[in-house]
C-alpha cells in the first residue's frame, strides 16, 4: 500500500509539472532595450496571483532575437513564442487572442519623439499636422502603430529598433516617436552610445493606442489566466503600483500640460476596445500621486 501511495503521489506530481503553463516572451532587441521591464512585472504578477487556480508556470525569453514582424509569425505558428505584446488593431485581434487590459494604461498613445541634439528650434515651429508632414518619422519594422502615422499622411521610415537611435541622431530621420515613458527611459539608456540624441520638448502626438498581451488563437487558457491575474492586480493595487513605479518619473518629466498636442485618428481601433472603462486608462488631468 505504501508503495502504491508513493507511485500515485509521483504520478500526481508529474501531472502537475506537465500542466505548467509555458510562457515564452520576446527577447530584448538590443543591449540597451529597456522597454519591457514593466510588462514583465505585469506578466509575472498576473501569473503569480493565479497559481491557486491554474498551477505552476515557466517564464522565459525566446532564444532568438526577433523584430516585431518575426515575433508575430512565431506566435501565429506556435513554434517558439507563446506570448507577445503590442498595439492592437483589427488585424491583430483577427489573427491573435488579445488580453484587453491596456498595459501602461494606454500611455503609449502619448508619443514623445527622440530627435538629434540641436534641432529643437525646428520643432518649436510645428503647430499642426500639416507642419509635421515636412519631417520623416522613424518606426520599427512591423509595428502596429505604423498604420496610424501613414494614414495621417506622415512620411514613415522603418528600420530595426536598435538602429533608429543612431538614425535620428545622424539626421537620417527627423523624429523617432516613442511612448511617453519609453522616450525618457530609452534616451537615458542610449545617450552614452549615441551622444547626439535628445528628447523633443514641445510636442506630443496623441492617439488611442491600446497595448495588450497577445497569445496564439488556440491558447485560450493562457489568455484567461493572464486576464484574471491582471484584474486581480487592478483590484489589489498591484497594477497601479507597477504603473507609477515605472512611469511616474517620466510622466512628470513630460510636462504634458505644456506641450502642443497633435491629435491623430486610429482607424484600426477594434470595436471591443474598452474605452468606456476609465479605470483602465491614464488620465492626464488627474492629480499625480505624491
Beta strands, then each sheet from edge to edge (+ up, - down):
strand 1: 21-25
strand 2: 57-61
strand 3: 83-87
strand 4: 97-99
strand 5: 110-116
strand 6: 136-140
strand 7: 155-159
strand 8: 176-179
strand 9: 197-199
strand 10: 203-206
strand 11: 211-215
strand 12: 260-263
sheet 1: 1+ 2+
sheet 2: 3+ 11- 4+
sheet 3: 8+ 5- 9+
sheet 4: 8+ 5- 10+ 12+
sheet 5: 6+ 7+
end
